Amino acid sequence: FSLRFWYAQSSNVMAYASDLQRNPPAVCMEACTLLSKVLDKIIQSPTELKYRQVRNSPGTSFHSKVWQAKGGARFLTSIGWVEAPGSVLFPHDAPLDRLRDGLSALWVEHQLAAQKEEEAWLDHLERKARAEGLGQSGPREAEVEKASIHGLPATAQRLFDTEDRLLLPAVQLLREVLARIVASPTVPKYRRLNTSSQRFELCLGPVQGASDLLATLGFQPEPGPEGSGYLRLPDDAQVGPLQAMVLLLEDVASDVTARQFEAQRDMMGAKGKRPLRPAPATKASTEEGRAEWQRRNEQALTASLIISEIAQCMHFVWMLEGGHGLNATHRKEQKRLLEEHRERQDFEALHELKAQWELKLEQTKLRTGKSLVSTLQPSRFAQQFEVEAPDAPGTA
């Protein structure tokens, strides 16, 4: 059984929480984290009225990260929240059990979104590895070809024909601006760009095609105070092309960074110095290179699975000891272990740490008198757990 099916046996909260997965993984995790903090405060202090009402007017963090996220409003309604003028309210007579169900559901969705984000990154690495074996065109010709595939006019394609030292800050700024609009499309300030700002002039002033690219995406000039200029994206403009452009800009920035690193490594090698990190193994053929990257991806996924199981044991121990909802410490520890493993590649240490936390979980069950059924399947999408009350005295 999946986690979602397990919770659906007792409540339909999980079905509403799963709608959050329709957002990009980063947006989903941000919404789950903020919601968990709000719900946990009410559970910890149920008599504090200030925690039961949250400002929800346009421009507030809660409105942009939770209410405007796909499925956010429906999830809140499903656990008992009601909409009030400029805010959302959890009634004083509403049952807290719904909040506890909501916290558990949010933890599951946060884990699933984190796994999606990680797998997307591994897919990006694999696509990059395949691209390294394609064609013999020059670096900037490859970027222009990518831009033409996206249907950009020739004037906008000039941006990608810029030398790397100017191209990288330009695509980074454009990616930041567009990603902010994609994440919060209803926030007016993100749709308005100050073209006379110092950063805009430094990053986009020296390159050609940047203004043509923004115009292609729908940005229009807007009058401002004397000596200043603005570009604004109309409210009815589609966000889909911006999201596709964000992916293209991320791809271009990654390629430019890789070329700069290779140039730095070659320069240091010519001076007889050791490069910053070992050079990648020479690929005898495209097939051999693809097989090597596949092996590395499988190892990374295996390590991620073990680390995810360790984090779950931490979470279960915390729940048995009376904790509720998401614990940010567990997520930070999960990231730390993943980064540490990428450097050391020590699977034996990971298995040893997992065994230690499994032992601690059993000891906590005995100490608290609670029973925890935990099945950690090979697939991270097939996990279940249940906390039961201890058996009554004199019962089998």
DRENDRENVO-214075 format. One line per 8 residues: for each residue z, x, y of C-alpha. Coordinates in nm, 2 decimals, decimal comma. Layout:
% residues N
Z:X:Y; ...
//
This chain:
% residues 396
0,00:0,00:0,00; -0,06:0,11:0,35; 0,21:0,12:0,62; 0,05:-0,17:0,80; 0,05:-0,39:0,48; 0,41:-0,30:0,41; 0,53:-0,42:0,75; 0,30:-0,73:0,74
0,51:-0,86:0,45; 0,80:-0,93:0,69; 0,63:-0,97:1,03; 0,30:-1,01:1,20; 0,40:-0,76:1,47; 0,21:-0,48:1,29; -0,11:-0,68:1,32; -0,08:-0,70:1,69
0,03:-0,33:1,72; -0,28:-0,22:1,53; -0,50:-0,35:1,82; -0,38:-0,05:2,01; -0,60:0,16:1,78; -0,90:0,02:1,97; -0,82:0,26:2,25; -0,90:0,64:2,24
-0,62:0,82:2,05; -0,47:0,98:2,36; -0,45:0,65:2,53; -0,30:0,48:2,22; -0,03:0,76:2,19; 0,06:0,74:2,56; 0,10:0,36:2,54; 0,31:0,38:2,22
0,54:0,65:2,37; 0,60:0,45:2,69; 0,65:0,12:2,51; 0,90:0,28:2,27; 1,11:0,42:2,55; 1,12:0,07:2,71; 1,21:-0,11:2,38; 1,47:0,15:2,28
1,66:0,12:2,61; 1,70:-0,25:2,55; 1,82:-0,20:2,19; 2,07:0,07:2,30; 2,19:-0,14:2,60; 2,12:-0,50:2,52; 2,35:-0,63:2,80; 2,18:-0,43:3,08
1,95:-0,68:3,26; 1,77:-0,40:3,44; 1,61:-0,28:3,12; 1,47:-0,63:3,03; 1,24:-0,65:3,33; 0,96:-0,39:3,39; 0,74:-0,37:3,70; 0,38:-0,46:3,60
0,20:-0,47:3,93; -0,14:-0,29:3,96; -0,10:0,08:4,03; 0,23:0,11:3,83; 0,24:0,34:3,53; 0,33:0,06:3,29; 0,04:-0,16:3,41; -0,22:0,11:3,37
-0,10:0,27:3,05; 0,03:-0,04:2,86; -0,08:-0,37:3,01; -0,44:-0,26:3,07; -0,47:-0,08:2,73; -0,65:-0,28:2,47; -0,40:-0,49:2,27; -0,11:-0,39:2,49
-0,05:-0,73:2,64; -0,09:-0,91:2,31; 0,16:-0,68:2,14; 0,43:-0,74:2,41; 0,38:-1,12:2,38; 0,41:-1,10:2,00; 0,76:-0,95:2,02; 0,89:-1,20:2,28
0,80:-1,06:2,63; 0,69:-1,31:2,89; 0,48:-1,25:3,21; 0,66:-1,29:3,55; 0,52:-1,24:3,90; 0,46:-0,86:3,93; 0,65:-0,78:3,61; 0,71:-0,86:3,25
1,04:-0,99:3,12; 1,22:-0,98:2,78; 1,44:-1,30:2,79; 1,82:-1,26:2,74; 1,82:-1,51:2,45; 1,52:-1,34:2,26; 1,62:-1,18:1,93; 1,65:-0,80:1,92
1,51:-0,79:1,56; 1,16:-0,84:1,71; 1,21:-0,52:1,92; 1,32:-0,33:1,62; 1,01:-0,44:1,43; 0,80:-0,34:1,73; 0,95:0,01:1,74; 0,87:0,07:1,38
0,52:-0,06:1,43; 0,47:0,17:1,73; 0,58:0,47:1,54; 0,32:0,40:1,27; 0,04:0,35:1,53; 0,15:0,67:1,71; 0,12:0,86:1,39; -0,22:0,72:1,31
-0,36:0,79:1,66; -0,23:1,15:1,63; -0,41:1,19:1,30; -0,73:1,05:1,45; -0,71:1,30:1,74; -0,66:1,59:1,51; -0,94:1,49:1,28; -1,17:1,45:1,58
-1,09:1,80:1,69; -1,17:1,93:1,34; -1,50:1,74:1,34; -1,57:1,91:1,68; -1,51:2,25:1,53; -1,74:2,17:1,24; -2,02:2,05:1,47; -1,98:2,36:1,68
-2,01:2,58:1,37; -2,33:2,41:1,27; -2,47:2,44:1,62; -2,42:2,82:1,60; -2,68:2,84:1,33; -2,94:2,63:1,50; -3,24:2,76:1,70; -3,29:3,08:1,89
-3,31:2,93:2,24; -3,11:3,09:2,52; -2,77:2,96:2,62; -2,87:2,77:2,93; -3,18:2,63:2,77; -2,95:2,47:2,50; -2,74:2,31:2,77; -3,04:2,17:2,95
-3,18:2,03:2,62; -2,84:1,85:2,55; -2,86:1,70:2,90; -3,22:1,58:2,84; -3,12:1,41:2,51; -2,86:1,21:2,71; -3,15:1,08:2,93; -3,05:1,26:3,25
-3,32:1,30:3,52; -3,46:1,65:3,59; -3,27:1,67:3,92; -2,93:1,62:3,74; -3,03:1,86:3,46; -3,03:2,14:3,71; -2,65:2,15:3,69; -2,67:2,28:3,33
-2,92:2,55:3,43; -2,65:2,72:3,64; -2,50:3,06:3,54; -2,18:3,04:3,34; -1,93:3,16:3,60; -2,03:2,87:3,83; -2,10:2,62:3,56; -1,76:2,62:3,39
-1,55:2,51:3,69; -1,81:2,25:3,78; -1,82:2,08:3,44; -1,43:2,10:3,41; -1,39:1,92:3,74; -1,65:1,66:3,65; -1,50:1,60:3,31; -1,15:1,56:3,47
-1,28:1,31:3,72; -1,48:1,10:3,47; -1,21:1,11:3,20; -0,96:0,97:3,44; -1,18:0,67:3,52; -1,25:0,61:3,15; -0,87:0,62:3,07; -0,78:0,39:3,36
-1,10:0,20:3,47; -0,91:-0,06:3,68; -0,73:0,19:3,91; -0,92:0,19:4,24; -0,82:0,54:4,35; -0,98:0,71:4,05; -1,32:0,56:4,13; -1,32:0,72:4,48
-1,40:1,09:4,52; -1,34:1,29:4,83; -1,65:1,52:4,85; -1,51:1,71:5,14; -1,20:1,82:4,96; -1,15:2,20:4,91; -1,16:2,18:4,53; -1,48:1,96:4,53
-1,66:2,21:4,76; -1,54:2,52:4,57; -1,64:2,38:4,22; -1,94:2,17:4,29; -2,07:2,31:4,62; -2,24:2,62:4,48; -2,42:2,44:4,20; -2,73:2,22:4,21
-2,76:1,88:4,04; -2,39:1,77:4,06; -2,45:1,50:4,32; -2,76:1,39:4,13; -2,55:1,36:3,81; -2,29:1,15:3,98; -2,56:0,93:4,14; -2,71:0,88:3,80
-2,37:0,76:3,67; -2,35:0,50:3,95; -2,15:0,67:4,22; -2,26:0,56:4,57; -2,19:0,72:4,91; -1,91:0,56:5,11; -1,84:0,61:5,48; -1,51:0,78:5,57
-1,33:0,93:5,87; -1,53:1,17:6,08; -1,58:1,50:5,90; -1,52:1,36:5,56; -1,73:1,21:5,28; -1,67:1,00:4,98; -1,84:0,88:4,66; -1,73:0,56:4,50
-1,81:0,40:4,17; -1,86:0,02:4,20; -1,61:-0,21:4,02; -1,89:-0,36:3,81; -2,02:-0,02:3,69; -2,02:0,03:3,31; -1,77:0,28:3,18; -1,98:0,35:2,86
-2,21:0,61:3,02; -1,91:0,79:3,17; -1,75:0,82:2,83; -2,07:0,97:2,68; -2,09:1,21:2,98; -1,73:1,32:2,92; -1,82:1,41:2,56; -2,12:1,61:2,68
-1,92:1,79:2,95; -1,65:1,88:2,69; -1,92:2,02:2,46; -2,08:2,22:2,74; -1,74:2,36:2,85; -1,66:2,47:2,50; -1,99:2,65:2,46; -1,96:2,82:2,80
-1,60:2,94:2,71; -1,72:3,07:2,38; -2,01:3,27:2,54; -1,76:3,41:2,80; -1,53:3,52:2,52; -1,82:3,68:2,32; -1,93:3,87:2,64; -1,57:3,99:2,70
-1,54:4,10:2,34; -1,87:4,29:2,35; -1,77:4,46:2,67; -1,44:4,57:2,53; -1,60:4,68:2,21; -1,85:4,90:2,41; -1,55:5,07:2,58; -1,39:5,14:2,24
-1,11:4,89:2,28; -0,98:4,64:2,03; -1,10:4,29:2,10; -0,85:4,02:2,19; -0,88:3,87:1,84; -1,07:3,95:1,52; -1,44:3,89:1,53; -1,56:3,60:1,31
-1,69:3,69:0,97; -2,06:3,76:0,96; -2,25:3,46:0,81; -2,51:3,56:0,55; -2,68:3,23:0,59; -2,63:2,89:0,75; -2,52:2,74:0,42; -2,26:3,01:0,36
-2,13:2,96:0,72; -2,10:2,58:0,67; -1,92:2,63:0,34; -1,67:2,87:0,51; -1,60:2,62:0,79; -1,56:2,34:0,53; -1,30:2,55:0,35; -1,11:2,61:0,67
-1,12:2,25:0,77; -0,98:2,15:0,43; -0,70:2,40:0,46; -0,62:2,27:0,81; -0,61:1,91:0,69; -0,38:2,01:0,40; -0,14:2,19:0,63; -0,15:1,89:0,87
-0,06:1,66:0,58; 0,24:1,87:0,47; 0,36:1,90:0,84; 0,32:1,52:0,88; 0,54:1,46:0,57; 0,80:1,70:0,71; 0,80:1,50:1,04; 0,84:1,18:0,84
1,14:1,31:0,65; 1,29:1,41:0,99; 1,22:1,05:1,11; 1,37:0,89:0,80; 1,69:1,10:0,82; 1,72:1,00:1,19; 1,67:0,63:1,10; 1,93:0,64:0,82
2,18:0,79:1,07; 2,12:0,49:1,30; 1,82:0,59:1,52; 1,55:0,35:1,64; 1,19:0,39:1,75; 1,00:0,71:1,83; 1,18:1,04:1,86; 1,00:1,28:2,08
1,17:1,58:1,93; 1,00:1,51:1,59; 0,66:1,50:1,75; 0,73:1,83:1,94; 0,85:1,99:1,62; 0,53:1,87:1,44; 0,31:2,03:1,71; 0,51:2,35:1,69
0,48:2,38:1,32; 0,10:2,31:1,34; 0,05:2,58:1,60; 0,27:2,83:1,41; 0,08:2,76:1,09; -0,26:2,82:1,26; -0,14:3,17:1,34; 0,04:3,26:1,01
-0,15:3,05:0,75; 0,17:3,05:0,54; 0,15:2,75:0,30; 0,45:2,88:0,10; 0,67:2,85:0,40; 0,55:2,50:0,47; 0,63:2,39:0,11; 0,97:2,55:0,13
1,05:2,37:0,46; 0,93:2,04:0,32; 1,16:2,08:0,02; 1,45:2,15:0,25; 1,39:1,83:0,45; 1,35:1,63:0,13; 1,69:1,76:0,01; 1,84:1,67:0,34
1,70:1,32:0,31; 1,86:1,27:-0,03; 2,19:1,41:0,10; 2,18:1,17:0,40; 2,11:0,87:0,17; 2,42:0,96:-0,03; 2,64:1,02:0,28; 2,53:0,70:0,46
2,53:0,48:0,15; 2,18:0,35:0,23; 1,88:0,35:0,00; 1,55:0,48:0,13; 1,23:0,43:-0,08; 0,98:0,69:0,05; 0,64:0,75:-0,11; 0,44:1,03:0,04
0,09:0,99:-0,10; -0,19:1,26:-0,07; -0,35:1,04:0,20; -0,17:1,02:0,53; -0,29:0,66:0,56; -0,11:0,55:0,24; 0,26:0,59:0,32; 0,55:0,34:0,29
0,92:0,33:0,34; 1,20:0,07:0,34; 1,57:0,09:0,44; 1,80:-0,13:0,23; 2,16:-0,22:0,28; 2,40:-0,07:0,02; 2,49:-0,27:-0,29; 2,79:-0,48:-0,26
3,10:-0,36:-0,45; 3,11:-0,47:-0,81; 2,73:-0,53:-0,83; 2,49:-0,34:-1,05
//
